[in-house]
Amino acid sequence: MKRILHTLKEKWPEYLLEIVVLVIGIYGAFELSNYGEGQARRRAEIEILKGCRTELLADLADIDLNISELQKSMQSINLVLGLLEGNGTYHDSLSRHFNYTLLPLHFVHSTSSFEMLKSKGLDLVSNPGLRARLVRLYDSQYDFFLAGEAEELAEVQYGMRHIFPGRFESGYNFEGGPTLEGTLVPLDFEALKKDAEYLYFLKTQRNRTRSYLGYFYANLENSVTAMIAELDTELARLEQ
């Protein structure tokens, strides 16, 4: 025991140094591991956010296309109603405007990157404000918009099934391509001027289209545009 105590007394600085080196080594390895995990999480975060940005850009392109089509629809509805209520005369080009009075538009979008984020854990996004706004856009506003779209499409289908038959030659005469250009030829243009049911439906469709454009699509476009800008800022910060 005396020998052990003597050895410890003689060599304690050496032993202490070894302990310090060991602790530093363990701590360094731990910190290196944490750093590696942090870098891996940042790379995963950047990949997810870039995916969201890419998909939102595609969503925005479809939003803008649909807004353009709905604006054409408003113009056509106003023109047709003006002619019907103003005792106008029919000409062949009107078939293209009748076609635009009722459009089966769908918002084509993707949520793949956001769903991947949820599977990995929302806390992967390090910016809490951005994380909250992503959730609000995808899990709230998109769902709200799609519910409104479902109601609009239900009205379109009602018109196609119950209003157009007996009044027009045939529906869905679209020409293909990126827009819904096509024709809808009335069987009796003069009869439509006194057709209370058809006039009511067309005026209501004008009101729905106005609110669809001014509320649902306008808010969605603003939110998606703002989110893309915010993602640009966040990605620039993360990639510094």
Buried (B, 14 or more C-beta within 10 A) or exposed (E): EEEEEEEEEEEEEEEEEEEEEEEEEEEEEEEEEEEEEEEEBBEBBBEBBBBBBBBBEEBBEBBBBBBEBBBBBBEBBEBBBEBBEEEBEBEEEBBBBBBBBBBBBEBEBBBEBBEBBBEBEBEBBBBEEBBEBBBEBBEEBBEEBBEBBEEBBEBBEEBBEEBBEEBBEEBEBBEEEEBBBBBBBBEEBEEBBEBEEBBEBBEEBBEBBEEBBEEBBBEBBEBBBEBBEBBEEBBEEBEE
